[in-house]
Amino acid sequence: MKTFASAYVEHGERMMTTATLTQSGPEVTFADGRRGIIPTDAVFGSDRVPAVEDLKIPNPFVVQIVSHNKEIVKIPWDFARHYCDPTYAARVEQRRDAGRVARPR
């Protein structure tokens, strides 16, 4: 089958579509296909996953983990992207540096 055109979700690199809590940490998938695991200690401050009551994506830009003691951990898209896309940090640095150069003093 010949392909004539493709479509891409605008800002798909910011939209999380799935999240699964594993012993290694939350595994997150973005709309553009990037996927990765956020280390447990980066999310919970320890290498142990606490007892979890709920895991949800209330909107495409944040994952929420609700523990049994009702504590809510929110993982924003850019924090997750850092672990799912090895090129993300470098791109952010480049934009930040470009912004510094462009500002008049």
N, C-alpha and C positions, 0 to 999 in steps of 0.2 A: 504494500500500500504506500503510495507516495504522499508525503506530507507537504501541504501548501502553506500552513501557518501554524504558529504556536502562540499560546497565551500564557501569561505569567501573572500571578496575584501581586498587585502593586504592594510593596512593603512586606512581601512574604518573608523576608529575612528577619522581620520583627515579630512574626506571628507564630506562636506555639500551637501545635495541633494535637499532640499527644504527650502525656507524661505518665511514666510508670515508676513506682518507687521500688528500687532494688536494694540489696544489702550494700552495694557500692555507692548508692546515692540515687537521686532522681534521674531517670533517663528521659530526655526531652527531644522531641522532633519538631522542627520548624516547617512552615509551609513550603519553603524552597528546598526541602529534602535534607537539610543539615540535621545531624543527630549526634547526641553525645550524653555523657554521664557527668553530672555535677557531683564532685566528691562529697561524701557524707559529712566530713568535718567542715567543709565550706558552707554547708547548709545548716547543720545542727550544732556545730562547735565541738563535736566529738566524733569518734569513728563508729559510733553505734546509732542505728536508726531507732528512734523512739517508737512507742506504741502509737499507731496512727488510726484516727477515726475516719478521716476523709481526705481525699486527694482530688482536687478539681482545677479546671481552667475556667474561671468565671468570665474571662474575656481573653482574646488571643495574646495579650501582652503580659499576663501574669499567671503563675501557677501558685495555688494555695494548698498548703498541707496543714490539716487540723489534727493536733495530737489528742490523745485521750483526756489530757488535762485541759483541753479547750484552747491551748496556745496555738496561735495561727502563725505559720511561717509563710511569707510571701516571697516568691522568686520572680523578679522582674525579667523581662525578655533580654535586656542587655547583659545582665549578670549571667543568665543561662547561655547566651550566645558566646560569651567569652570561653566557655568550656566546650561548646559544640562546634566552634569554627576557629581553627588555629590562625586564620588570617584576620580575624575580627579585631584583635587588639592592635595589630600593626596599622590597620585602616583607620581606627579611631585616633591613634597617635598622629598619623599623617594629617588628618583633618584638623586636629587640635593645633598642630604646628603650622599648618597653612593659615588658620584663623589668626594666629599670633602675628604672622608676617603681614597679613592683609589689614590689620587694624592700624589706623593712623594714630600717631602719638601727639 
